[in-house]
Amino acid sequence: MRPVLLLSLVLFGVPVAAEDAKPIGVASGSIVRLADFESRHVPARNIDIWLPQGYPQARPYAVLYMHDGQMLFDGSQTWNQQEWKVDEMASTLISDRKVRPFIVVGIANVDQRRHSEYFPQKAFALLPERKQQELLALERGGNKLLTAGLVSDAYLKFLVTELKPHIDANYAVDPKPSATAIMGSSMGGLISLYALSEYPKVFGSMAALSTHWPGAFLANDESFPKAMLDYLSAQLPKAGTHRLYFDHGTATLDAWYPPLQKKVDALVAEKGYDERHWQSRVYPGAEHSEKAWADRLDVPLQFLFPPQ
């Protein structure tokens, strides 16, 4: 790891000067950047860690791991000028004592590898060979959709065996599953659910917003959704031990999701999850965008981190 940081670093976020870095603008709290955090499993990437105002006074903090880290905090630096407004919402909820104090670990995606890293590998393996080859050959925007093949298992090894140990060792956090959540949207929703299912002793809760259940962009093709359901039927943790949050809108790409989410909800209900451990919400008219996710971010955050 090359430790070039933005605002504050290392043991419990002691402020240091940043060099050769464009600061990320936040409304409250501060950002620590671990620049080009190296891994044995996946290419290096930036990790942005948000620390709330007053950190580390409320130790131990819960931890929220979020995918697509470059989209979370500062819309002036994103490709579409949108952001999740994570710092604004988390600060408000913590200040109002509607959630337990937590930090956010934003994990940047690596451009063309995003789909390869977020596509649940063991669910893909349940597809017939013909369908696997079809998906591997798909292109989007002139490039293969799965440009690196299937590497989500390697991505999760990076999170679990390299990134999380670093966070646990260097920040004032509670390392237990009950204090460790993972969240994402679209393909980030799929990989969040996959992470909890693969590592139930690491992640105690997850939130998947506008989950891209089709996996690819083939309208009315339920091959992968069925494979994902088969995977979840076997691997989803038993009821009473974990917390699951799902939601979706009904406009733009989110219009694809209602019938698929209903099948997932039926499976979760069959497994005995109750409303304390599972929520699935619909936001009529909401589109597939960071603005839409920011508008409802308070709901999953309060579900993941209820006040103690």
Salt bridges, closest charged atoms under 4 A:
ASP36 OD2 - ARG2 NH2 2.12
ASP48 OD1 - ARG33 NE 2.73
ASP68 OD1 - ARG114 NE 2.79
GLU117 OE1 - ARG45 NH1 2.81
GLU117 OE2 - ARG113 NE 3.14
GLU134 OE1 - ARG130 NH1 3.97
GLU134 OE1 - LYS131 NZ 3.01
ASP153 OD2 - LYS122 NZ 3.10
GLU162 OE2 - ARG40 NH1 3.45
ASP168 OD2 - LYS164 NZ 2.71
ASP174 OD2 - LYS176 NZ 2.96
GLU198 OE1 - LYS122 NZ 3.05
ASP221 OD2 - LYS131 NZ 2.72
GLU222 OE1 - LYS263 NZ 2.70
ASP230 OD2 - LYS226 NZ 3.12
ASP247 OD2 - ARG296 NE 2.88
ASP254 OD1 - HIS288 ND1 2.62
ASP274 OD1 - HIS277 ND1 2.83
ASP295 OD2 - LYS291 NZ 3.30
